[in-house]
Amino acid sequence: MKIHQFLTSFSFGDAIGNEALEIQHFLRNQGNESEIFSFIYPPRASNKVINYLEYDRYSDPDNILVFHFSIGSPVTDKFLTVPDRKVIIYHNITPHEFYIDYHRVLAKDCYNGRLELKRLVDNVDFALGDSEYNELELKEAGFTRTGVLPLVMDFDKFNCGIVPVLKELFMDGKTNILYVGRIIPNKKVEDIVKVFYLYQKYFNPGARLFIVGDYRGFERYHAALIDLVTRLNLKNIHFTGHIPGDELISYFKLSHLYLHMSEHEGFCAPIPESFYLNIPVVAFNAAAVKETMNNGGVLVNRKDFLQVAALMDRVITDPVLKDSILRTQHAALEKYRLNRTGKILMDYLSKL
Amino acid sequence: MPDEKSQSPEPFITVNNSINVDEIMSAIQNRIREKKGEGLLIQSEIDEVSDMELLPIPDFLEIPNVYEPILYPSSKVTKKEFKKFEITLENENGSGLRGLIKKILGIIRKIFFPLVRFMTRPLYNELKQFTTDRYNANAYELYLLEDYKRLVDESKEYIKLMHNTTNNLIVEISKLKIDQEMMKTKMKVLEDKIEFVENRERAIEKKMFTPSDSTLIGQQAIPIDK
């Protein structure tokens, strides 16, 4: 069978890009032909990704075309015009209001994305959400054949050592707090900074915060965060920017707690990744986060920064509580094992 | 946000049933109370931090155009109406005794009209000449003003151009100001990165060159110095 994938944007380290690669890997292992087509992709991905405009050469009514839908783009028009059997995987679209103050173009694309989603309603054979939250949005949009496909995750990539230099620099007895994700307004990185400020000031002066993620395109938001850090006179915060995979894994492994205060998530891949790496997770309950946590970790229902800071201190300093949390996280992780997700995907595709 | 906190019946945290939420919450509250008791925790500061807003660098598109309403008045500005110069002429007609007297005097004036015209001829001619001169003077002034009109039209265009230039300059300067702010942030980020790279460099050196290596390097350096 030929099962190809459409993306608006492919980048290494991005959850959707990673998932597309994982799906491709899984499908090829199952003996299928599978290529990835994208509108935007970095030059170094040109051996893995093909420009979506070239899809006509591959298009066939017997093919299955899987579209990772997350934003408005010209890819939707192309997707609608090809004769292939069509499936979308809906990764959710960030509400455009979050971007208005920082990125007008992206705000427009997100707004258009929701309109484009409605155009897809009667034109796809199957619509999958990567969480129940996303599936609910698909149903609300009018899709009838829907399902849930948990984000395909291959945790084997985490089975490597810490980059020696980072180990030398950061494995020094200090408590490391971690956030992983793009530096964009809906992630509410400013709330992480505020919680960390209170944690460092009142509970653990030697603490350190890693903010690991790309901020390109959101320089104004990044600048506002830097300004906040300066106003708070906060030390030991590391904005790493975009980093290679081995360093990302190292930051995970060097951290003692994963903190997430985002107000909109369609899935949130770093949470199961932290689960896998035995890092206790404290995350704010918004959008699909609760579902992603799958009854593991600690879910914060209100943004009371001092209480969150005290909670972090408790989780880090109480080994019994930490162990209990890690046990719940380990149990929650079962949902995301690659084989299971791959099987679900194949089950959906076989129904077409 | 704090108001919502106090009103919401939802527990502060949600965890797996195997974990005792109350125990965690009581430990958290005790820890906060403990800090408050030590006088370390200042509520006003916590509130201030919680309420701190991000201050994004302004978007240049939001710069208001302050010149346009002054230079190009909108339709809301009302123009004064044109008023003709008017003289009041005495009413020749009338009613009653006054009217009758006026009529009689009118008849007498008609009798003497040739004489009156003869007597006022020089004045009439003078008035006629004055009016003609005044008309010509005004016409000449209008003729000269034609040149000025062209000048005024040109000036108006120049003012428009100046306004556009000023507006563009403000936009460009604002963009430069934003760029400057961005550059400051980038500089700060670069400084942090350089510091981090320096730390990395030291860590690598520490890993690569053990104390025995440095002794060896020192020993090798001796003959070169000699």
Interface residues (C-beta under 8 A of the other chain):
Chain A: D101 Y102 R104 P164 V165 E168 L169 E190 K194 Y197 L198 Y202 F203 E219 R220 Y221 H222 A223 A224 L225 I226 D227 L228 T230 R231 L232 H238 F239 N285 K290 N295 G296 G297 V298 L299 V300 N301 R302 K303 D304 F305 L306 Q307 A310 L311 D313 R314 D318 L321 S324 I325 R327 T328 A331
Chain B: M1 P2 E4 K5 S8 E10 P11 F12 I13 T14 V15 N16 S18 I19 I24 A27 I28 R31 I32 K35 L40 L41 I46 V49 S50 M52 L54 L55 P56 I57 D59 E181 M182 T185 K186 K188 V189 D192 F196 N199 R200 A203 I204 K206 K207
